[in-house]
Amino acid sequence: MSERASGATDPAAAVGPDERPARGVRAAVYNRFWHSMGGGERHNGMIAQVLAAEGASVDILGHSEVDLDQLGSHLGLDLAGCRYVRLPDRGEEAIAALSASYDLFVNGSYMSRIAPQSRRSAYLCFFPTPFDHDMAAWRKAAVRTAGPLLRGVRPAVSFGQGWYPPEGGRRRQWTWTNGSGILAVSPGQRRTLRADIGRPGAPAGTSLRVLDAGGGVLAKLEIGADFAPFEVPLPPTTDGTELTLVSDAFSPGAADVRELGVAVSRPRVTDGDEGPIARLPLRFPWLLRDPADLAYLDGYDVVMANSQFTRGWIRRLWKRDADVLFPPIQVQRLHPAPAREKAVVTVGRFFMPGLGHAKRQLEMVQWFGELYRAGDLPGWTMHVVGGCEESQRPYLEQVRAAGAGLPVQVHPNAPRAQVEQLLSTSSVFWSATGYGEDDRRRPWTAEHFGMTTVEAMAGGCVPVVIDRAGQREIVRHGVDGYRWTGPEQVASFTRRLAAEDGLRGRLAAAAVERAQTFSDDAFADQWRDIAERRRLYQG
């Protein structure tokens, strides 16, 4: 079990010794991505913390190696009353079967389709994103035409833990391991794993070991820089198995802090006993997914949305209602500086437009440049802060180029302390996520809530954010910030805030107060209300 996480709030303080409604409840909180330790993981982890504070015996379920002390410390949580359980990654059916051993199962894994078997269950939805939302048009058509012919065939191979997001181009895509990547393989008697494996950009080749679920070595392969085809015969199994690809790892250096093992392209499993219809999904496993199948949701006592915006799309896409459980924001960590710098700050991951939650840093730097060159922001600076993966470095360089010759500072992969310092000292916060997108047709490109906006407000920044999606639920226009519909309004609101210190001070004070609405304590109250109304602690 974990020790108490430093600096974490303690919702147990609000629960008296005789008021622990979850006493005796065996609960589990499942998330595939604990290792990423991001905002979604904090949302899940706070549920676990509150459950433990209310007397439940809590297991945190995941597939990767996680140090619970480190997880709690990084996320600002007290997970001392919880236990981390690492599970073999053998697909959602295995997790569903395991859920039957719990009184309460909370599924907070993004885009998960687990059908729970626990006595009570809750689904935390960050957005009801269709699984085929980023597929090419021909693939979407294939899913809807050929897919129905293949329903019931199990996917042959899928990625488990230990893999980075895919990268590459149209002709070839590949996925890097972190030195130990898991592949989940379906049952079969005469199967062969086939894949193209290489190490593009690595300083040298490496030896790769393919291990079975028991750690036995199935193959030793020599991997070079160029992709080459490999085949690994697999032992027969009636339950499916887990393969682990183990190799040395290297760091590309510069801004790319990843540890990369081998790159795997076009992985597939063939089986000598499969007929022609069954062989098709062995090559194209995405054909097996039915975008209209939402039966797994029937097993949940409640679906919880992270915002009213998400709740509305759950109604539209899933034809179900949801309770809103806003993300818990560590507002207590932000300490507004009494003297503010003449600075605009924006925080968000660097993503090229067209790749999900594009934060539109390039456009914002261009807007700042227009204001600065026009003499509207004399003495002001812009800080552009966010995580950046190697695949997004070309976009990062575009942002830097746009800021050349301007007082624009770009901070990729900045440490948390620096982010909090900038949010506590800057004067204005900008957000443009969803700009240029049609959020009626592609709502997943919008900011489903806006955690960074709340953090900026807690730090004393006046938010100037796009008038869309979750931002509308946070910023009250003209009360604690401004919402805009176009670049000309960004300029107008920012010019006014730069010129009127009194206005900026009043809005900043209101923003700090507003941020408390989304605090950890407010989250705990929301959860308790949902648990009581949905009878989640009762068998």
N, C-alpha and C positions, 0 to 999 in steps of 0.2 A: 504494500500500500504506500501511497505517497505521503510525504510530510506536508504540512500546511504550506501553501504557496505564498511567498513573500509579497506583501502588498495587496493580497486578494481581499475582497469584501466577504462578509460572512452572513448570508441570509439566515443562518441558524439563530443569529442574535434576535431576529424578529419572531422566533418560534419558541415558546416556553417549553419546559420539560414535560408538561402534560398535554402539549398541543402538537404532537407529531403524527399527523394523519396518515403518513405512509409507513408507520412502524409495522414491521413484519412483511412488507412488500418486497419481493425479489424483482428488481428492475434491471433492464439493460438499455444502454444508449449506443446505437450502432452508427458508425460513419466510416466510409472507405478511406477518408483523406486526413486522418488525424495527423499524419506526418507533415502535412503542409502547414499546420498550425496557423490558419488564417481566420478571417471573420466568421465563416461558416462553422469552423471547429469550435470557436468560442461560444457561438450560439448553442451548439450541442452540449459543450462542456458545462455551460451554466445550468442547463436542465439537469445534468448529472449532479452538479453541486447542490442545487436546491432539493433534488430528490433525497440525497444523502442527509441534508440538513433536516428533512422532514421524517427521517427515521428509516428510509428504505435501504436495503442492501443493494448496492449499485455496481454492476459490471459495465465497464466501457469496452465495447467490442470493436476490433479493427483487425487489419491484416498485416500491418507493418510493425517493425520493432519500434516501440514507443516507450520512452522513459517518462513515467507519470509525473515525477517531480519536475522534470524539464518542461513537460507539456503545461502543467499548472503554472509554473513560474513564467513561461513565455506568454501565456494567455491571461495572466492575472486572475487565476482561479484557485480555489481551495478544493483540491480533489483528494484530501486526506481520507475521506470516508468512502472512496471508490477503489475499485480494483480494475486494472487493465488486463484484458484477455485477448491474446493474439490468436486469431483463427486461421486455419488453412484456407486459401482462397479457392474454393471449389464451386463458386457460383451462388446465385441467389436462392436456389432451392435448398442448399445446405444451410444457409442462414435462416430461412423460413422454418426448417425443421428444428433448428436449435432454439428458435424463439419460443417453442412450445414449453420449454423448461422454465420460463419466466412468467411472473404475474403481470408485468407491464413491460412492453417492448416499444422503445422509441426509435423510429427510423429517421435519421436526419442526414442521410446520404443523398447527394444531389442526383436526380434523375434515376433513382432506385425504383425497382419494380417488385420488391419483395412482398409476398403475400403472407402476412404474419399468422402464426398459430398460437400466440400467447393468449392469456385470458383477456387482457386489455391491451390496447395498442394505440400509438399516436404517430402520425406522419408529419414531419417538419418539412415544408416545401419552400425552397428558395425561389423557385419559379417553375411552372408546369411546362417546361421546355419540351417540345416534341423531339423524340430521339433522332428524327431525320431532318432536323431544322437546318443543318449545314451540309446536307447531302447534295450532290449534283442532281440536276433535273432528271437525268436518265436513271439514276439510282432510285429516286423517289418513285418514278414510274414503275420500275422493276419491283419495288417493295409492294406496290399496290396491285400489280398484275400477276407476276410469277410467285410472289410471296405466299398468297393463299394456298397454292398447290403444295407448299413445303411445310406448312404448319405442323408442329408435332415432332419435327426432326430437331435434335439437339445440336447446338453449335459445337463444332469440333475443337476449336481453340480460341481462347480469349486471354487478354492481358490481365494479370493480377497486379501485385505490388512490385515496386522497384523499377518503374518505367517513367520516363519523361514524356511530355506531350509530343505527338508526331510532328515531324518537320520534313522539308523537302519540297519538291515541285510537282507538276502534273504527271511527268513521266515516271517518277519514283518518289515514294514517301518511305520514311523509315522512323523507327522509334528506338531511342537509346535506353539501355539498361543503366542502372547506377552502380553496376558491378555485380548485382545479384537480382535478376529479374525473374518473376514467376509467371509461367504460362499455365493456365488451367485447360486440361484436355479431356474431352468427352470419352465415354466407354467405347471399347472396340476390341477386336481380336487380332487383326493383322494391320496395324496402323504404322504409318511412317510420318514423322515430322519433317516437313520441307520448308526451307526459308533461304533467302539471300541474306548473308551476314557480312558486314564489313566494319571498318573504322575510319570513315572519311574525316580527314583533318587531324588524325591522331599522330603523335610523333613516332610511333612504332606499332607493330602488330602485337598480338597477345594470344595466349592460350585460353580456350574456352572449354569449360566442363559443363556438360548437361547432366544434371542430377535428377534422380527420381524422388518420389515423396519421402522415401526413407533415407535419402542422402547417398544412395548408391550411384556410381558413375555409369551413365549410359553411353557417353561418348566424350572424347577429347578431340577438340578441333583447333586448328591453327588459323587464326583470323588475321588477314592483312588489311591494308587501307582500302582496297577496292572491294566492292560487293562481289561475292561469289556464292554459287548455290551449294547448299549442304543438305544431306539427308541423315536422319537419325531414326533407326528402327525403335519402336516402342513396345514394351511388354503388354500382353493382353490384360484387360481389366474390365470388370462389369460395373464399376462404380465411378469411373473417371479417375484422373490423377492430377498431380501437380508436378510440373517440371520447373527446375531452377537453373537459370543460365548464369554461371559464376565465372568471373574473369577479373583481371586487374582493372583499375580505373585510373583515369588521368583527368586533370583539370585543364580546360582550354586556355585559362588565364584571362587577363584583362578584366572586363566587366562580367565575364561568364564564370560564375563560381561553381558550376555544376561539376560533379564527379561522374565521368562517363566511362562505361564499360565497353559494350559492343552495340552496334546499330543493326537492328533486325528489320528486314523489309519483306513483305509478302509472305508472312508465316501462314502455313496451312497444314492440315493433316489429311492424309489419304488413308483409306481402309480398303483392303482387298475384298472385303465382304459386302461393301456398299454397292447398291444398284445405281443406275444413272441419275435418278431423281435425287437420291440422297447425296450423291457426289457434288451436286451443284452448290448446296450450302456449305460443303467443306471448303470450297474455293471462295464463296461469297456468304459468310455467316450472317451479314447484316440483312439478308433476305428473310431470315426467320422471324424478325421482329414485326409484330402487328401494331401499327400506330393507333389503331382504334380499340385495342384491348386494354381496358382499364379495370378489369375484374379484380386485380390485386388490391385495389383501393377499398373493396367491400369489406375487407378484414379489419379495417381501422375504425376505432371508435371516434376519432377526430382527425381531421386534416388541419394543420396549423400553417398559416401563411406568415411570411416575414413583413408584410405590409398590406394595406388596403388595395394597392395596385395589384399585387400578386393575387390577393383574394378575388378580385374581379376577374382576372384571367383564369383562375381555377374554376370559377363558375362557368366561364365561357368555353374553356377547352375540356374540362373534366365533368361539367354539369353537376358539380357538387359545391356545397357551401364550405367555408372554412372559418376557423377562429384565428384572429390576428395575434401573433406573438412577436412583437417587435424585437430586433436584435438587442442584446445587452451591450451598452457602450460604456467604456471605462472613463466616464466623465471626471471621476475623482483624480485621475492621473494628470489632467490638464490644469495648469495654473496660469490664468491670464496675467500677462505682464502689465503693470500699470502704464508704462510708456511703450507705445507701439511703434514698430518700424513702418516706414512708408513702403510697404511691400504687398504685392498680390501673391498668393500661394495657391497652387493646385496640386492635389495628391491623387495618384491613381496609376495602375499598371500601364506600361507602354504596350499598346496593341495597335497594329496597323488597322485602319478602318476596313470593315468587312470581316473582322475576326472577333465576333462576340461583343464584349463590353468595351468597345473602343472609346477611350477617354477624350479623344480629340485634342491632345496637347498641341499638335501642330497649328490648328486653327487658333487656339487661345494665345499662343506665342505671337502669331501674326496680328491678332487683335490688339495685344499689348503693344506691339511695335507701332501700329498705326496711332494709338493714343500717345505714346511717348514721342514719336517724331512730330506729332502735331503740337507738342508742348503742353498737353493736357495733364501729364503726370510728371512734373519736374521733380527730380530727386527720388523717384520711385524705382523699385526693383521688382522683378518677378522671379519666384522660385517654382521650378517644375520638378516635382518629387514623385518617384514611383519605382516599383520593381520592374526589372527588364531581363527577359530571357534572351539567350543568344540569338534565337530565331528572329527577335524583334530589334536587333541592333541597327539594321538599315533604317527602320523608322525612327529610332532614337537619334541617329545621325541627321535625319531630316529636321527633327525638332531643334537640334543644336545649330544646324546651319541657319534655320529661320531666326534664331536668337543672336547670330553673330553681329557684333557691333552694337548690341543693345545690352542694357543692364539685366540680362536674363541668366540665371544660374540653374543649370540642370543637375539634378541629384539622383542618378540611377542607383537603385539598391541601397538607399540611405538607411542607416541604423535607426531603430525605433526612437531612440533618445533624440536624434536630430530632427526627426519628423515632428515629435511633440514640441520641441523647442521652436520650430518654425511656425507651428499652429498656435503657439502661445505668444508669439511676438509679432507676427504679421498683422496687417490691418484688414485685408479683404481676402475672401476665399472664393475662387471660381470653380465651377463644375459645368461641363458641357457634354456629359455622357448621353448619347442618343441623338446629338445634333446631326442633321443630315439624313437621319433614318426615318422610316415610316413605322412608328411604334404601334400602329394599328395592324400592320401586316407582319412586322418583326418585333414584337414587344420584348423579346429577350435581349435586344440590343440596348434597351433603356436601363436606367438605374432602378433596380427593383425596390430598393430602400434608399440607401445613401449614408452608410455608416461614417464615412470620412467627413461628410457634411456636418453631422452631429459632433464629431470630435473637434472640427474647426470651430464650431459655435461654442463648445465648452472651453476652448482655448481663447475665446474672445474675438475671433474673426467675424466680420460681417459677411454672411454668405450672399453671393450673387450667382444664382444657379438656374439651370434650365427649367422652364415651367412644364415639366413632364413627370409622369410616373411617380416614384416614391418621394421625389424631392418636394412634391406638393404637400405631402403629409408632414414634412419636417419644418419647412420655412414658411412662415406666415408673412405674406407680401406686405411690406411697409411697416411691419410690427417688429420683426427680428431679422430682417434681411429683405432681399429682393429676388423675384423670379422673372426670368426673361424669356422672350420668344424668338429673339433674333439678335445678331451681333450689335446692331445699332443701340439696342437697349442695354447690352453689357457695357458699352461705352458710356451711355448716358448715366446709368446708375453709378458706375465707377468714378466718373468725373465728379459727380455730386458728392460721393463719399470722400473723395480726396480733398475737395474744397471746403467741406463743412465738418469741422471737428466735432461740434456739438451733436450733430445728427449721427455721425459715426459712433460716438461714445454711447448715445442712447440705444442705438440698435445693437451695439456690441453687448451692452448690459442685458438687454432683453434676450439676445441669443444665448448667453451663458445660462440664463434662467430657463429658457426653453429646452436646452440640452438635457436638463435634469429629468425631463419627461421620459427619457430613454435610458435611464441609469440602470445599474444592476439591481437596485432595490425595486425599481418600477417593474423590471422584468420578472423578479420573483413574485411580485403581487399578481402579475398577469398569469403566470404559470399556475399559481394556486387557484385562481379563479377558474381557469380552464379545467384543471384536475378535478375540482369540486363539481362543476356543472356537468362534466362528461363522465364522472364517477370512475376516474382512472385508477383509483386506489382500491376499488372494490372488485372482488372476484366475480 
